[in-house]
């Protein structure tokens, strides 16, 4: 458990600063959603920077901690962390600037607005820098062991999921074009070359997330995959804490298998919501095929988890019985007779 709680002062400083700025932005934009009535596609102009601030703040904080676990390639890892922090700050800064102006950031093809023309390259290259840094960081982590077996499995699986989550929107943006004209918060017509929705480019969004309820939305798998690492790290931490009270959890290999089972289930969930979105289906309107796939993922996850738990409890019970028998044997040993040598376990 202590390996998960490295003092914050030892974390990667640029990423810590980035996370602090992002969470500060969440507070500011949260107020903005309450006091500013301007909207873009029926949602507050401040919702997008709020969501990006929260997502990048959480992920930057996770990376800042993760870089303290590196034993190989630490210099490269820290350099990549700085690249990620700078790129994320520039990316979210450009999104916030466009929101403050009451217009669109991503997919904005307005050639008459000089500010948009200046910011679009920052948005484009910012995404590229973030994805490349993420890919290389994932490779750096894969070539080393960053902790115990459970923590190591959570980090590797989580980074793989996060990398997939970052690649999904990039793939969508370069393979699908849905040009159309929409109206910004100032009443100006803006040419757009893409949208988040699949089947319905702009969709009619859910509260806060604005994920489409009238079609698929690639932001759904993007969100689930990107934050898988936090879910798996939390599971690893909870298992480590429970090990103090559960004898069968004290074996590091058992906790690693449970994290692996959770990673398997979470990966299945990401696969299903990606498939669902790709078919132009809203997250909250699953069809029979989607429900069947989710049921299969749930059954597989429950089955593998139950198998690990049953085997671990049986092994712990056998060890306890063997230790008790040994103790009784020693207690019953007559005085003056040497204790027989124990067999190596």
Buried (B, 14 or more C-beta within 10 A) or exposed (E): EEBBEBEEEEBBBBBBBBBEBBBEBBEEBBEBBEEBEBBBBEBBBBBBBBBBBBBBBBBBBBBBBBBBBBEEBBEBBBEBBBBBBBBBBBBBBBBBBBBBBBBBBBBBBBEEBEEBEEBBEBBBEBBEBBBBBBBBBBEBBEEBBBBBBBBBBBBBBBBBBBBBBBBBBBEBBEEEEBEBEBEBBEEEEBBBBBBBBBBBBBBBBBEEBBBBBBBBBBBBBBBBBBBBBBBBBEBBBEBBEEBEEBBBBBBBEBBBBBBBBBBBBBBBBBBBBBBBBBBBBBBEEBEEEBEEBBEEBEEBBEEBBEEBBEEBBEBBEEBEEEEEEEEEEEEEEEEEEEEEEEEEE
